[in-house]
Amino acid sequence: MNGNEVIEKLKQGNQAYIHATHSQGDISMDKRIDTYENGQHPYAIIITCSDARVIPESIFSAGIGDLFVIRVAGNVIDHHQLGSIEYAASHLHCPLVLVLGHTFCGAVDAAIAHDPQGYIKYITDEIKEAIGEETDDYKACCLNVQRSIDKIESSFQIKKEESHGMLVKGAIYHIENGQVDFL
């Protein structure tokens, strides 16, 4: 699949998820054995928040080995995430990197309305850089996603992969209804 085909697959998976009452992805013993014996072949790299309500495998009706998921509060990007993305792009040949923000994000809210201390400040400072003076939750989430996209696209290795057709895109997951808006 190419990047655009993967986006369509993710959209179809999200529609299945919205109407589902249980997991739609393949989590069977056969799939576990297959990925053990033949390795992983994810079709997308998803960078998303650590929020327990944001579960990419469920949101996109994906199973074992389908998605390479990187989770960090506020879906911010640093060298660790970039290294993971570069690995999945160059070694696993994923055609799509998707930064998935979400509504009602605690990290975005902390950056907008609070001045946290400790290690969370590294996260909120990064988000503040992304959102500037924006106070609208949805707009701030979109700006935060865009900053992460920009950081990913600045990677030399990612630029090389993009020249071979890999896409870097953004999306927002709506906690309140399960819908994903691709930006």
One Martini backbone bead per residue (centre of mass of N, CA, C, O) as a GRO file, in nm:
protein
  183
    1MET     BB    1   0.100   0.033   0.016
    2ASN     BB    2   0.026   0.353   0.022
    3GLY     BB    3  -0.036   0.632   0.196
    4ASN     BB    4  -0.327   0.681   0.084
    5GLU     BB    5  -0.430   0.391   0.135
    6VAL     BB    6  -0.388   0.401   0.440
    7ILE     BB    7  -0.583   0.627   0.503
    8GLU     BB    8  -0.833   0.471   0.404
    9LYS     BB    9  -0.802   0.237   0.602
   10LEU     BB   10  -0.828   0.411   0.857
   11LYS     BB   11  -1.107   0.525   0.797
   12GLN     BB   12  -1.253   0.252   0.788
   13GLY     BB   13  -1.169   0.166   1.075
   14ASN     BB   14  -1.307   0.403   1.219
   15GLN     BB   15  -1.596   0.336   1.132
   16ALA     BB   16  -1.604   0.059   1.268
   17TYR     BB   17  -1.548   0.162   1.557
   18ILE     BB   18  -1.794   0.350   1.601
   19HIS     BB   19  -1.992   0.070   1.569
   20ALA     BB   20  -1.857  -0.090   1.786
   21THR     BB   21  -1.828  -0.347   2.069
   22HIS     BB   22  -1.554  -0.463   1.953
   23SER     BB   23  -1.284  -0.583   1.835
   24GLN     BB   24  -1.158  -0.584   1.485
   25GLY     BB   25  -0.891  -0.696   1.512
   26ASP     BB   26  -0.624  -0.913   1.469
   27ILE     BB   27  -0.567  -1.144   1.768
   28SER     BB   28  -0.479  -1.410   1.693
   29MET     BB   29  -0.283  -1.683   1.705
   30ASP     BB   30  -0.200  -1.680   1.410
   31LYS     BB   31  -0.093  -1.387   1.415
   32ARG     BB   32   0.118  -1.428   1.635
   33ILE     BB   33   0.280  -1.642   1.485
   34ASP     BB   34   0.337  -1.484   1.228
   35THR     BB   35   0.495  -1.246   1.369
   36TYR     BB   36   0.707  -1.428   1.492
   37GLU     BB   37   0.810  -1.568   1.222
   38ASN     BB   38   0.785  -1.284   1.014
   39GLY     BB   39   0.720  -1.039   1.156
   40GLN     BB   40   0.678  -0.704   1.114
   41HIS     BB   41   0.410  -0.511   0.903
   42PRO     BB   42   0.343  -0.215   0.919
   43TYR     BB   43   0.136   0.051   0.771
   44ALA     BB   44   0.178   0.236   1.038
   45ILE     BB   45   0.272   0.534   1.203
   46ILE     BB   46   0.189   0.619   1.545
   47ILE     BB   47   0.154   0.933   1.703
   48THR     BB   48   0.063   0.956   2.049
   49CYS     BB   49  -0.101   0.967   2.325
   50SER     BB   50  -0.119   0.830   2.660
   51ASP     BB   51  -0.404   0.825   2.670
   52ALA     BB   52  -0.635   0.575   2.765
   53ARG     BB   53  -0.856   0.669   2.530
   54VAL     BB   54  -0.610   0.622   2.319
   55ILE     BB   55  -0.651   0.351   2.075
   56PRO     BB   56  -0.537   0.283   1.776
   57GLU     BB   57  -0.620  -0.013   1.726
   58SER     BB   58  -0.920   0.056   1.771
   59ILE     BB   59  -0.975   0.317   1.605
   60PHE     BB   60  -0.858   0.133   1.332
   61SER     BB   61  -0.911  -0.173   1.337
   62ALA     BB   62  -0.652  -0.318   1.451
   63GLY     BB   63  -0.386  -0.539   1.478
   64ILE     BB   64  -0.140  -0.736   1.491
   65GLY     BB   65   0.119  -0.557   1.320
   66ASP     BB   66  -0.021  -0.288   1.188
   67LEU     BB   67   0.100  -0.093   1.417
   68PHE     BB   68   0.330   0.173   1.497
   69VAL     BB   69   0.343   0.273   1.832
   70ILE     BB   70   0.373   0.607   1.973
   71ARG     BB   71   0.383   0.713   2.319
   72VAL     BB   72   0.305   1.051   2.441
   73ALA     BB   73   0.251   1.309   2.603
   74GLY     BB   74   0.112   1.523   2.364
   75ASN     BB   75   0.257   1.420   2.106
   76VAL     BB   76   0.555   1.466   2.130
   77ILE     BB   77   0.885   1.555   1.998
   78ASP     BB   78   1.186   1.374   2.006
   79HIS     BB   79   1.460   1.180   1.972
   80HIS     BB   80   1.314   0.917   2.045
   81GLN     BB   81   1.083   0.933   1.842
   82LEU     BB   82   1.255   0.974   1.588
   83GLY     BB   83   1.401   0.704   1.609
   84SER     BB   84   1.146   0.529   1.585
   85ILE     BB   85   1.053   0.638   1.314
   86GLU     BB   86   1.306   0.575   1.149
   87TYR     BB   87   1.296   0.275   1.191
   88ALA     BB   88   1.010   0.218   1.067
   89ALA     BB   89   1.069   0.348   0.792
   90SER     BB   90   1.344   0.192   0.708
   91HIS     BB   91   1.282  -0.120   0.818
   92LEU     BB   92   0.946  -0.142   0.772
   93HIS     BB   93   0.817   0.039   0.543
   94CYS     BB   94   0.634   0.271   0.612
   95PRO     BB   95   0.400   0.489   0.435
   96LEU     BB   96   0.304   0.611   0.730
   97VAL     BB   97   0.277   0.911   0.923
   98LEU     BB   98   0.082   0.962   1.229
   99VAL     BB   99  -0.045   1.235   1.395
  100LEU     BB  100  -0.238   1.186   1.705
  101GLY     BB  101  -0.458   1.372   1.829
  102HIS     BB  102  -0.677   1.517   2.096
  103THR     BB  103  -0.936   1.574   2.268
  104PHE     BB  104  -0.903   1.661   2.587
  105CYS     BB  105  -0.604   1.731   2.654
  106GLY     BB  106  -0.409   1.751   2.931
  107ALA     BB  107  -0.147   1.872   2.813
  108VAL     BB  108  -0.278   2.109   2.668
  109ASP     BB  109  -0.420   2.226   2.913
  110ALA     BB  110  -0.160   2.274   3.078
  111ALA     BB  111  -0.043   2.478   2.868
  112ILE     BB  112  -0.283   2.683   2.886
  113ALA     BB  113  -0.370   2.680   3.230
  114HIS     BB  114  -0.075   2.605   3.330
  115ASP     BB  115   0.231   2.556   3.561
  116PRO     BB  116   0.416   2.315   3.558
  117GLN     BB  117   0.617   2.081   3.715
  118GLY     BB  118   0.877   1.917   3.639
  119TYR     BB  119   0.875   1.697   3.373
  120ILE     BB  120   0.612   1.808   3.237
  121LYS     BB  121   0.740   2.076   3.138
  122TYR     BB  122   0.863   1.961   2.878
  123ILE     BB  123   0.589   1.920   2.745
  124THR     BB  124   0.448   2.202   2.782
  125ASP     BB  125   0.667   2.368   2.642
  126GLU     BB  126   0.629   2.237   2.366
  127ILE     BB  127   0.331   2.315   2.335
  128LYS     BB  128   0.366   2.621   2.366
  129GLU     BB  129   0.530   2.648   2.106
  130ALA     BB  130   0.291   2.553   1.922
  131ILE     BB  131   0.038   2.752   2.038
  132GLY     BB  132   0.098   2.986   2.204
  133GLU     BB  133  -0.204   3.182   2.262
  134GLU     BB  134  -0.383   2.951   2.240
  135THR     BB  135  -0.724   2.846   2.388
  136ASP     BB  136  -0.833   2.651   2.191
  137ASP     BB  137  -0.840   2.322   2.202
  138TYR     BB  138  -0.854   2.235   1.903
  139LYS     BB  139  -0.647   2.432   1.786
  140ALA     BB  140  -0.416   2.342   1.972
  141CYS     BB  141  -0.405   2.051   1.876
  142CYS     BB  142  -0.339   2.117   1.580
  143LEU     BB  143  -0.075   2.272   1.636
  144ASN     BB  144   0.067   2.037   1.778
  145VAL     BB  145   0.064   1.846   1.541
  146GLN     BB  146   0.220   2.027   1.341
  147ARG     BB  147   0.484   2.038   1.500
  148SER     BB  148   0.540   1.737   1.482
  149ILE     BB  149   0.552   1.724   1.179
  150ASP     BB  150   0.785   1.923   1.142
  151LYS     BB  151   0.993   1.754   1.301
  152ILE     BB  152   0.981   1.505   1.127
  153GLU     BB  153   1.044   1.651   0.847
  154SER     BB  154   1.343   1.742   0.951
  155SER     BB  155   1.438   1.470   0.903
  156PHE     BB  156   1.656   1.319   0.705
  157GLN     BB  157   1.536   1.032   0.690
  158ILE     BB  158   1.246   1.123   0.623
  159LYS     BB  159   1.309   1.272   0.364
  160LYS     BB  160   1.404   1.017   0.222
  161GLU     BB  161   1.132   0.863   0.249
  162GLU     BB  162   0.955   1.076   0.104
  163SER     BB  163   1.104   1.035  -0.173
  164HIS     BB  164   0.958   0.727  -0.160
  165GLY     BB  165   0.636   0.807  -0.056
  166MET     BB  166   0.615   0.898   0.219
  167LEU     BB  167   0.388   0.999   0.472
  168VAL     BB  168   0.296   1.304   0.659
  169LYS     BB  169   0.040   1.322   0.907
  170GLY     BB  170  -0.272   1.445   1.047
  171ALA     BB  171  -0.481   1.410   1.352
  172ILE     BB  172  -0.810   1.397   1.518
  173TYR     BB  173  -0.940   1.273   1.814
  174HIS     BB  174  -1.267   1.212   1.940
  175ILE     BB  175  -1.358   1.136   2.250
  176GLU     BB  176  -1.682   1.185   2.230
  177ASN     BB  177  -1.714   0.984   1.931
  178GLY     BB  178  -1.443   0.855   1.760
  179GLN     BB  179  -1.361   1.055   1.560
  180VAL     BB  180  -1.155   1.122   1.268
  181ASP     BB  181  -0.953   1.397   1.173
  182PHE     BB  182  -0.809   1.479   0.883
  183LEU     BB  183  -0.561   1.734   0.802
   0.00000   0.00000   0.00000
